[in-house]
Amino acid sequence: HRNCHSIKIIGPGAHTLSRYVPPGIKVHQIGAPVRAARDKKYFLTNPEFFSLKQDGKRSPESQLCLSNPELRRVLTENIEKTIALEKAADLKGVVSVDANDRGANFCYCSDCKKLEQKYGSPGGPLYDYLLELAALFKQKYPKLMIRFLAYKPGQTEQAPKGVKFPGNLIPFFAPITGDFGQSFTAASNKRIYDNFNNWSEVADSMWLWYYPNTYPRPAANYPLAANIQRLVEDIRTAHKLNVRMYYAEHDCGVPGSLAASDLQLWLLARLVNDIGEDHVALTREFTGYYYGGAADSMLKYFKELETLQAA
């Protein structure tokens, strides 16, 4: 929902860099430009705004060269134009400024590499820009927050070192490369948990982009797992790590998430209201209302999936 908890989403919701500074060339997995830059073709007019690849060529298909001062000026200008067009300057809301949904590092130019070293993370170029933008927002848009995806090991999954983020800069932790069959605290998710925990120390609070039962990772095929206990454990872990807003991406891949999708949503909604609620009692309450006379059969089915997953 775009207006969840009275927090308005201003501009595009995620993967936004090249939507604010569009290349003007059709690129896979990069959405339409924002209204403020709809007629721009920056890769044709300013190719230096875009990532330098390892082969020494600029590319419209990856990210932006965030060490470039002129690129920063244009990016900020188009973000501010978007705020103005949506009449959002005095609203409580979030502006998403984060990487395109593409692989590889932000940029291989020498100045971007220096920013990676400065912040001890591949996300260094973006963090440096976001800190600059956050200072501007604090002065001009005190009710607005800047949200960005903490996403992919080669980009922003890894928190910066030696810096504390201001309160208006919100990481949106999205552990898409984790083990979707195990909880955050499992050995197979050690890297994910360590990065999650590090972000909780850098930022005052976080959002979580959660994957209850989505992609077949690390397996090649979709697992026969409803991920009910995993969801409960993960939401409680996230709460301990200062997550206060959630987005759940599920009910895709496996049809209906093996019939668990609505139960997962119910548990998520109840647990974020009261993290200590008895999830076993909640599951019984849900199945009783949702399945009626088939409730006992569905409880047996879910329990069998959970037992097999644990084994």
N, C-alpha and C positions, 0 to 999 in steps of 0.2 A: 504494500500500500504506500502511496506517495506521501501521505500525510499522517503517518503513524505517530501516535502520541503527540500530536500537535507540532511535530517537527517536519517542516516542509523540505522536500528534496528540490533544490534549485539546479536547473540545468540537467544534463544527463547523469544517470545514477552510478555508472561504473565504467572503467576503461576509457578515460576521457581525454587523454593528452592530445591525440590527433583529431578529436572532435572540436577542441578549442583552437587547434592549429592544424587545419585539414591540409593534406598534401595536394588536393585537387585532382588526384588520380585515384581511381577505384582500387581499394585495397581490401583483401579478405579480412574479415573480423574487425574492421574499423567502421563504426557506425556513422550515421549522417552528421555533417557539421552542425554546430550550434547556429542559431539564427544570426548571431553577431558576426559569424565568419562564413556564411553560406556561399558568398560569391568569391571567396579567397582560394587561391591555388598556390599555396606557399612553397611546395616543392619545385614549382616552376619559377617562382620569383625569388625564393630564398632557400635554396637547397642546403645551405649551411645550418639551417634550423633543425635538420633531421640527423638521426644517428649515423655516425661513422662506423662502418662495418670493419671487420678484421682485414678485409681485402683492400682497405683504404678508400672505399667508395661510400658516398652518402646513400641512404636508403629511405624511401617513403613507407616501407613496409614494417619498420620496427618501432622505434620510440623517437624521442626528441633529444637534441643536444642541449641538455639543461645547464651546461656551464656557459653557454652563449648569452651574454647580457642582453642583446637585442631580442633574442628568442624569448627570454624571460619577460621583457617589457611587453611584447606582443601577446604572450600567453596571459599575463596579468590583465592587460587591456581587454582581451576578449572575455575573460572571466567576469570582469567588472561590467562590461556591456551586457552580459547575460543576466547578472544580478539586477541591473537597471531595467532591462526588458521585462523581467518577471516581477518588477516592483517589489523586490525582496530585501532591500537594504535594511529595513527596520523589522524584519520578521525573524522569528526563531527558526533556524533551518540549517541545513548542511549543504555544502558545495563539494562535490567529489572531484578530486584532482589526483588521478592515478594512472598507472601504466596501461598502455594498450594491451589487449589480450594476445600478446605475442611472446615468443621465447627470446632467449639470448639477453645479454647485458644491455643496459641503457645505451651506452655509446663507448666506442673505443678510442676517442680522441684523447690526447694527453691531459687536457684540463678536466675532463670527466673522470679519467682514471685517477687523477689527484684527489678528486672529491670522494671516490671510492676508498682511497687510502685514508683520507681525513676522518671519515666516519666508520671505518672498519667494516664496511658492508657494500655489496654491489648496488644497493639503493642510495648510496651517498649523493649522487647528483640530484635525485628527486628530493631527498631530505633537506639538502642545502637550500633548494628553491622553496620548499614548503615552509621552512623556518622564516624565510624572508616574507613569504605571503602571509603567514600567521601574524607577523608583526604589523603588517598593513591592515589586516582584518581587525586586529585588536583596537586599532585607532579608528577605522572608518566603519566597520561593521561588527560592533561588539556583540550582537545577538547571533551572528552566524559562526558556524564551525566549519572547519575544513576536514573532510574525511578522505582517506586514501586506503586502497587495498594493500595489506601486508601479504604479499602473494608471490609465490614461486621463489625457489632458493637462489636463482641467478639474478633476482631483482630485489624485492622488498620484504621477503619472508624474514630476513635477518635484521634485527633491530640495530640502530646505530650505537656506537660506543662513545662514552664520555659526554653524553648530552641528555638533558631532560626536556621533553616536549612541553610547550605551553598548553593550557587547558583547552584552547580552541583548535587543537590539532589532534584528530582522532584516528588511530589505526583501525582498520577494518580487517581483522585477521581472517584469512581465507586459506586453510591448509589443504589445498587441492592435491598436493603430492604426498599426502599421508596414506597410512594403511586404513582404508575405510571399513575394514572388518574388526578393528581393535580400537579401544579407547585411547584418548590422548596420553594416558599414563602408562600404556603398554610399552614393552621394550622395542617393538617395531616402530613406535612413534616417538622415540627419544629425541630425534632432531626437531620434530614438530613441537613437542612439549617444551624443550629448552628454548626455542625461539619464541613460543607463546609466553613463557615465563619472563624472558628478557624484555618483551614488549610491555608486560605489566609493570616493569620497573622504570621504563622510559616514559610511559604515558600515564596520566592520572586515571583514565578509563578507556575502554576499548569497545568496539562492536565486533561481533563474530558472524562471519559468513559460514554457516554450518552445512555440512553434507550428511544428512541422516542416512541415506541409502541411495547413492547415486551411481558413481562410476565404478568400473571393475578394477580398482586399484588396491593392492599391487597385482592381483590376479589378472589374467588375460580375459577371463570370462566373468560374467556377473555372478557373485556368490549367492547361494541360497541362505540368506541371512536377513532377518528383519531388523537387526540392530536396535532392539528396544533397550536392553540393559546398557549397551554402549552409549546411546543417546542420554540416558539418565546420568551416567557417570560423567560424560563430557560436559553436560550443562552445569553440573555441580562443580567440576574442575574450572570451567570458564568463569563461573561466578566468583570463585576464590581468586581468580586472576584479573579481577576488576572489569569483566565484561558486563555491560549494562544494557546493551541493545543486541538483538539477534535477527538474523535473516536465515531462513532455512530453504535450501535448494534441494528438493526431493521430488518423489513421484515421477521420476523419469528413468529411462534405462530399463529396469525391471518393471513390467506393467503393474501399476498401483503399488510399487514397492512391496510386492508379495502380500498385498492386502494390509500392510502395516502403516501406510502413509497417513491415514486419518488418525490412527492411534498415536503415531509419532507426533502429529500436530497437536493433539489433545494433551499429551504429556508435556510437550514443550510449553504450551500456553499455560498450563497449570503450574509447572515448576518455575517458570520465570516470575510468576506471581508469588509463589511460596516455595523456595528452593528445598525446603525440608519435608514437603508433602510425601506421604507413603505412595511410592509409584506402583506397588503391587495392588493396593486398594484402588488407586486411580485406574489401573488397567481393568480391574473387575467392574468398576463403575461404568467405564466406557463400553466394554463389551456387552454388559447387561442391557444398556440403553440402545446400543447400535445394532446388535445382532439378535436381540430378543431370545427366542427359543434356541437359537444356534450358539448362544454365548458360551456354553460349556465346551462345545466342539472347537470354537475359535480360540478359547483360552488354551485348550490342549494343543492346537496347531501352533500357536505362538510359543508355547513352552517348549515344544519339540524343536522348533527352529532355533531357539535360544540355546538349548542343550547341545544341539549339533554344532552350533557356532562355537560354543565354549570348548568343545572337544577338538 
